[in-house]
Amino acid sequence: MRFEVSKVLDAIEGRLTTDPALARAVLDLSEVVRWADLDGGRPASMLRLGLIIDALGRHVAEENVPVYAVVPRSLLSDADLTSNERMVVRRWADDGVVEVVPQLGDRVLEVAELLGLPVLTRTRAEQFRDRSPWVEEPGRLLAAVPGAGGPVLVARIGRGEVPAVAEPSPVGRKLLSRVWGCPESTCAAYGSGGDPDSPFADMRKTTSPVSQPPPTLLAGVPTCPRHGSRLRDAGPRPAVEVLSVRIDGVVRKRFVVSTEQPVVVGRAPEGGGVMLGQWLTDDARKWISRGHVRLALRGPELSAQDVSTNGTGIRPDGSLNDDERVTLSRDETRALGPNDVVELYANVHVGRAKLWHNGGVSQPHSVMAEAPTMAIRKFER
């Protein structure tokens, strides 16, 4: 069972992010792990985070939905978690895939408001209103409640729709336009990359300036939420564009292209990129090259360059008319309009994330697939 739990926690880790461009919701991890009615288990369990991530995936009908988890430092030594769970949370903190704060305060609300994301919480809306009138907007507060096939999300106020692309607040947009530096060099979010003495240092994923989380504001001053240190402005942040891969009508993955980092999409790109192979039919695998199309951002202009064997299609304004489809030959580049869709193969598309407001999947792949029976027994009754 311990091996199974570790596999689930590894799967959950793949859905955690503090990247403002990719996160779809914000939560307080110390709150989520104590929702014992979701599985009828022990007082605190990290597996409940997986149940909530699955619920969010069903709510937005999309695969691979990432969440932004805020973690009060006290959770790193919480005796209600197992020693393995505490070790995993510390590793996540060291890698910067979750945000650790000395005390929770209003940080969850602050992140949500700055980034334009919903909050997954059971806290009553009335308790939030005095702290942030922003929560009055429909769909800002979503509560997880037990359901027949797993937890479901219900809106505290208004309807519970989650926008396809988050819209930062004016203050959030201003903060996200800059790169920030923390005087603590080991800071995983705004420093050079975490504690070098950590046992996980060799496995650490470096946080790019492009994906830095928003600073907290103390008396209007951008501050590191973990260390409480005033941040220095290190210059403009590279522009980004959030794109989605849509295969057979299902949004499979979101990714970010920045002015500093082009992205290659294909069956199995060398040296990174976006790999599609696991979602393709046999015919599509034969047609789509390992590295098929290179997407780059230059200022406001997003471009597609064919790097394949069989060519890349461009559908202007997402047109389904084959007569309007433009085919790029090897090394040919074309600037993409706001609604243009890149076609690698029939029904294998890449476009700006805002183009597809519904993920198109009725039952997203579960991060809890490897969970021990005990963790999900309540839903099988």
C-alpha positions as CSV (number, residue, x, y, z in Angstrom):
1,M,0.0,0.0,0.0
2,R,2.9,2.4,0.7
3,F,4.1,2.0,-2.8
4,E,0.7,2.7,-4.2
5,V,0.4,5.9,-2.1
6,S,3.8,7.0,-3.4
7,K,2.7,6.5,-7.0
8,V,-0.4,8.6,-6.4
9,L,1.6,11.4,-4.7
10,D,3.9,11.4,-7.8
11,A,0.9,11.7,-10.0
12,I,-0.5,14.5,-7.9
13,E,2.9,16.3,-8.1
14,G,2.4,16.5,-11.9
15,R,-0.7,18.6,-11.4
16,L,0.8,21.1,-9.0
17,T,2.1,24.5,-10.2
18,T,2.8,28.0,-9.1
19,D,3.0,29.2,-12.7
20,P,0.4,31.9,-13.1
21,A,-0.1,31.0,-16.7
22,L,-1.1,27.4,-16.1
23,A,-2.9,27.2,-12.7
24,R,-6.6,26.8,-12.9
25,A,-7.6,27.1,-9.2
26,V,-6.0,28.0,-5.8
27,L,-6.4,26.0,-2.6
28,D,-5.1,25.8,1.0
29,L,-3.4,22.4,1.3
30,S,-3.8,22.3,5.0
31,E,-7.6,22.7,4.6
32,V,-8.0,20.1,1.8
33,V,-6.1,17.3,3.6
34,R,-8.6,17.4,6.5
35,W,-11.8,16.9,4.5
36,A,-12.2,13.4,6.1
37,D,-15.8,13.1,4.8
38,L,-14.4,12.7,1.3
39,D,-13.0,9.2,2.0
40,G,-13.9,8.3,5.6
41,G,-10.3,7.9,6.5
42,R,-7.8,9.3,9.0
43,P,-7.8,13.0,10.2
44,A,-5.4,14.2,7.5
45,S,-4.4,12.6,4.2
46,M,-2.5,13.9,1.2
47,L,-4.6,11.6,-1.0
48,R,-7.5,14.0,-0.6
49,L,-5.6,16.5,-2.7
50,G,-5.8,14.0,-5.6
51,L,-9.6,13.7,-5.1
52,I,-9.9,17.5,-5.3
53,I,-7.8,17.6,-8.5
54,D,-9.9,15.0,-10.1
55,A,-13.0,16.9,-9.1
56,L,-11.6,20.1,-10.8
57,G,-10.8,18.1,-13.9
58,R,-14.5,16.9,-14.1
59,H,-15.7,20.4,-13.4
60,V,-13.9,21.9,-16.3
61,A,-14.1,18.8,-18.5
62,E,-10.4,18.8,-19.1
63,E,-7.3,16.6,-18.7
64,N,-4.2,17.5,-16.7
65,V,-5.7,20.4,-14.9
66,P,-3.0,22.0,-12.5
67,V,-3.8,23.7,-9.2
68,Y,-1.9,26.3,-7.2
69,A,-1.5,25.0,-3.6
70,V,-0.6,27.3,-0.7
71,V,1.0,25.5,2.2
72,P,1.3,27.0,5.7
73,R,4.7,26.0,7.1
74,S,3.1,24.2,10.0
75,L,1.9,21.5,7.6
76,L,5.5,20.4,7.0
77,S,5.7,19.0,10.5
78,D,2.0,18.1,11.0
79,A,1.8,14.9,13.1
80,D,-1.5,13.9,11.4
81,L,0.3,13.3,8.2
82,T,2.6,10.3,7.7
83,S,6.3,10.7,7.7
84,N,6.3,10.0,4.0
85,E,3.6,12.6,3.3
86,R,5.6,15.2,5.3
87,M,8.7,14.4,3.3
88,V,6.8,14.7,0.0
89,V,5.4,18.1,1.0
90,R,8.9,19.3,1.9
91,R,10.1,18.1,-1.5
92,W,7.3,19.9,-3.2
93,A,8.1,23.1,-1.3
94,D,11.8,22.8,-2.1
95,D,11.0,22.3,-5.8
96,G,8.7,25.3,-5.8
97,V,5.7,23.3,-7.1
98,V,3.7,24.5,-4.0
99,E,4.0,27.8,-2.2
100,V,5.0,27.7,1.5
101,V,4.2,30.6,3.7
102,P,5.0,31.1,7.5
103,Q,1.3,31.8,8.2
104,L,-1.6,31.4,5.8
105,G,-3.4,34.7,6.4
106,D,-5.1,35.9,3.3
107,R,-2.5,34.5,0.9
108,V,-4.9,32.1,-0.9
109,L,-7.4,34.9,-1.5
110,E,-4.6,37.2,-2.6
111,V,-3.2,34.8,-5.2
112,A,-6.7,34.0,-6.5
113,E,-7.6,37.7,-6.9
114,L,-4.2,38.6,-8.5
115,L,-4.4,35.8,-11.0
116,G,-8.2,35.7,-11.5
117,L,-8.6,32.1,-10.3
118,P,-11.3,30.4,-8.3
119,V,-10.6,29.2,-4.7
120,L,-11.4,25.6,-3.8
121,T,-12.5,26.0,-0.2
122,R,-15.3,25.1,2.3
123,T,-14.9,28.4,4.2
124,R,-18.2,30.2,4.3
125,A,-18.4,33.1,1.8
126,E,-19.4,35.4,4.7
127,Q,-16.0,34.9,6.3
128,F,-14.3,36.0,3.1
129,R,-16.4,39.1,2.2
130,D,-14.8,41.4,4.8
131,R,-11.4,40.4,3.6
132,S,-12.1,40.6,-0.1
133,P,-15.2,41.9,-1.9
134,W,-13.8,40.1,-5.0
135,V,-15.3,36.9,-3.8
136,E,-18.8,38.2,-4.6
137,E,-18.2,37.5,-8.2
138,P,-19.8,34.3,-9.5
139,G,-17.7,31.2,-9.6
140,R,-14.9,32.6,-7.3
141,L,-15.5,30.2,-4.4
142,L,-16.0,26.5,-5.2
143,A,-16.6,23.9,-2.4
144,A,-15.9,20.2,-2.7
145,V,-18.7,18.0,-1.5
146,P,-19.0,14.2,-1.6
147,G,-20.6,12.8,-4.7
148,A,-21.6,9.4,-6.1
149,G,-18.5,9.1,-8.2
150,G,-16.1,11.2,-6.2
151,P,-16.2,14.8,-4.9
152,V,-18.0,17.4,-6.9
153,L,-17.4,21.2,-6.9
154,V,-20.3,23.5,-6.2
155,A,-20.4,27.3,-6.2
156,R,-20.7,29.2,-3.0
157,I,-21.9,32.3,-4.9
158,G,-23.6,32.3,-8.3
159,R,-22.6,29.7,-10.9
160,G,-19.5,27.7,-10.7
161,E,-18.0,28.2,-14.1
162,V,-14.2,28.3,-14.3
163,P,-12.9,30.4,-17.2
164,A,-10.8,28.7,-19.9
165,V,-8.1,31.3,-19.3
166,A,-7.6,33.3,-16.1
167,E,-7.6,37.1,-16.3
168,P,-5.3,38.7,-13.8
169,S,-6.4,41.8,-11.9
170,P,-4.8,45.1,-12.9
171,V,-2.5,44.8,-9.9
172,G,-1.8,41.2,-10.8
173,R,-1.0,42.1,-14.4
174,K,1.4,44.8,-13.2
175,L,3.2,42.4,-10.8
176,L,3.4,39.6,-13.5
177,S,5.0,42.0,-15.9
178,R,8.2,42.1,-13.9
179,V,10.8,39.5,-12.8
180,W,11.5,39.6,-9.1
181,G,14.5,38.6,-7.0
182,C,14.6,37.5,-3.4
183,P,17.7,38.3,-1.3
184,E,17.5,34.7,0.0
185,S,19.6,33.0,-2.8
186,T,18.0,29.6,-1.9
187,C,14.5,30.9,-2.6
188,A,12.8,28.4,-4.9
189,A,10.5,31.0,-6.4
190,Y,12.5,34.2,-6.7
191,G,16.1,33.1,-6.0
192,S,18.7,30.9,-7.7
193,G,16.8,27.7,-6.9
194,G,16.3,26.3,-3.4
195,D,18.4,24.9,-0.6
196,P,21.6,23.3,-2.0
197,D,21.9,21.1,1.1
198,S,18.4,19.6,0.5
199,P,18.4,15.8,-0.1
200,F,16.3,16.6,-3.2
201,A,18.7,19.2,-4.6
202,D,19.8,16.9,-7.5
203,M,16.2,16.3,-8.5
204,R,15.2,20.0,-8.3
205,K,13.3,21.6,-11.2
206,T,14.5,25.2,-11.6
207,T,11.8,27.8,-11.5
208,S,12.0,30.0,-14.6
209,P,11.5,33.8,-14.3
210,V,8.7,33.3,-16.8
211,S,6.8,31.1,-14.4
212,Q,7.4,33.0,-11.1
213,P,4.4,33.2,-8.8
214,P,3.0,36.6,-7.9
215,P,4.7,38.3,-5.0
216,T,2.6,39.1,-1.9
217,L,2.0,42.8,-1.2
218,L,2.9,44.1,2.3
219,A,2.0,47.7,2.7
220,G,2.0,47.8,-1.1
221,V,5.5,46.5,-1.4
222,P,6.2,43.3,-3.4
223,T,7.5,40.8,-0.9
224,C,8.6,37.1,-0.9
225,P,5.6,35.2,0.6
226,R,7.9,32.5,2.1
227,H,10.8,34.6,3.5
228,G,9.0,37.9,4.1
229,S,11.9,39.7,2.3
230,R,11.4,42.7,0.1
231,L,11.8,41.7,-3.5
232,R,14.0,43.6,-6.0
233,D,12.7,44.4,-9.5
234,A,15.0,42.5,-11.8
235,G,13.5,43.8,-15.0
236,P,10.6,43.0,-17.4
237,R,9.2,39.5,-17.5
238,P,9.3,37.8,-20.9
239,A,5.9,37.8,-22.6
240,V,4.0,34.5,-22.7
241,E,1.2,32.8,-24.6
242,V,-0.8,30.0,-23.2
243,L,-1.6,27.3,-25.7
244,S,-3.6,24.1,-25.6
245,V,-3.3,20.8,-27.4
246,R,-6.7,19.5,-28.5
247,I,-7.0,16.0,-29.9
248,D,-10.3,14.5,-31.1
249,G,-12.2,17.3,-29.4
250,V,-10.5,16.9,-26.0
251,V,-8.1,19.4,-24.5
252,R,-5.2,17.2,-23.4
253,K,-2.6,19.6,-22.2
254,R,-1.8,23.3,-21.7
255,F,1.6,24.8,-22.2
256,V,3.4,28.1,-22.3
257,V,5.4,29.7,-25.1
258,S,7.5,32.7,-24.1
259,T,9.7,35.2,-25.9
260,E,12.7,33.5,-24.3
261,Q,11.6,29.9,-24.9
262,P,10.1,28.5,-28.1
263,V,8.4,25.1,-27.8
264,V,8.5,22.1,-30.2
265,V,5.3,20.0,-30.4
266,G,5.4,16.5,-31.8
267,R,5.1,12.8,-31.2
268,A,8.2,12.8,-28.9
269,P,10.4,15.9,-29.3
270,E,14.0,15.5,-28.4
271,G,15.3,17.6,-25.5
272,G,11.9,18.4,-24.1
273,G,8.9,20.1,-25.7
274,V,5.3,18.9,-25.8
275,M,4.9,15.1,-26.4
276,L,1.7,13.9,-28.0
277,G,2.5,10.3,-28.5
278,Q,0.4,8.9,-25.6
279,W,-2.8,10.4,-27.1
280,L,-2.4,9.6,-30.8
281,T,-3.9,6.8,-32.9
282,D,-1.5,4.5,-34.8
283,D,-2.1,6.4,-38.0
284,A,-1.4,9.7,-36.4
285,R,1.8,8.4,-34.8
286,K,3.0,7.4,-38.3
287,W,2.2,10.8,-39.8
288,I,3.3,13.2,-37.0
289,S,7.1,13.6,-36.6
290,R,9.0,13.3,-33.4
291,G,9.4,17.1,-33.5
292,H,6.6,18.4,-35.8
293,V,6.1,22.1,-35.3
294,R,8.0,24.9,-33.5
295,L,6.0,27.6,-31.9
296,A,7.7,30.9,-31.0
297,L,6.7,34.3,-29.6
298,R,8.3,37.5,-30.8
299,G,6.7,40.4,-29.1
300,P,3.0,40.1,-29.6
301,E,3.4,37.8,-32.6
302,L,3.0,34.0,-32.3
303,S,4.4,32.0,-35.1
304,A,4.5,28.4,-36.2
305,Q,7.4,26.8,-38.1
306,D,7.1,23.4,-39.7
307,V,10.0,21.1,-38.7
308,S,8.3,17.9,-39.8
309,T,8.5,15.4,-42.6
310,N,4.9,15.6,-43.8
311,G,4.1,19.3,-43.3
312,T,1.9,21.3,-40.9
313,G,-1.5,22.7,-41.5
314,I,-2.8,26.2,-40.5
315,R,-6.6,26.7,-40.3
316,P,-7.2,30.4,-40.4
317,D,-9.7,31.4,-37.7
318,G,-10.2,27.7,-37.0
319,S,-11.9,27.2,-40.3
320,L,-13.1,23.6,-41.0
321,N,-13.1,24.3,-44.7
322,D,-10.2,22.4,-46.3
323,D,-10.0,24.9,-49.1
324,E,-8.9,27.5,-46.6
325,R,-6.3,25.3,-44.9
326,V,-2.7,26.5,-45.5
327,T,0.1,23.9,-45.6
328,L,3.5,24.8,-44.3
329,S,6.5,23.0,-45.9
330,R,9.7,22.1,-44.1
331,D,11.2,25.1,-42.3
332,E,8.4,27.4,-43.5
333,T,7.1,29.9,-40.9
334,R,3.8,31.7,-40.6
335,A,2.5,34.2,-38.1
336,L,-0.6,33.0,-36.4
337,G,-3.8,35.2,-36.1
338,P,-5.6,35.3,-32.7
339,N,-8.0,32.5,-33.7
340,D,-5.7,30.4,-36.0
341,V,-5.4,26.7,-35.3
342,V,-2.3,24.6,-36.1
343,E,-3.1,21.2,-37.4
344,L,-0.6,18.4,-37.1
345,Y,-3.0,15.7,-38.3
346,A,-6.7,15.3,-38.7
347,N,-8.2,16.4,-35.3
348,V,-4.8,17.0,-33.7
349,H,-4.8,20.7,-33.1
350,V,-2.8,23.4,-31.2
351,G,-4.2,26.8,-30.5
352,R,-4.4,29.6,-28.0
353,A,-6.0,28.2,-24.8
354,K,-8.8,30.8,-24.9
355,L,-10.2,29.2,-28.1
356,W,-11.6,26.2,-26.3
357,H,-13.8,27.0,-23.4
358,N,-14.7,23.4,-22.8
359,G,-12.2,20.7,-22.3
360,G,-14.4,18.2,-24.2
361,V,-13.9,15.2,-21.9
362,S,-16.6,13.7,-19.7
363,Q,-14.3,11.7,-17.4
364,P,-10.7,13.0,-17.3
365,H,-7.9,10.6,-16.4
366,S,-7.7,10.3,-12.6
367,V,-4.6,11.0,-10.6
368,M,-6.1,8.6,-8.1
369,A,-6.0,5.6,-10.5
370,E,-3.3,3.9,-8.4
371,A,-4.9,4.8,-5.0
372,P,-5.3,2.0,-2.4
373,T,-8.9,0.7,-2.1
374,M,-9.1,2.2,1.4
375,A,-8.8,5.7,0.0
376,I,-11.7,5.4,-2.4
377,R,-13.9,2.9,-0.6
378,K,-16.6,5.5,0.2
379,F,-17.4,6.0,-3.4
380,E,-17.9,2.3,-4.1
381,R,-20.6,1.7,-1.6
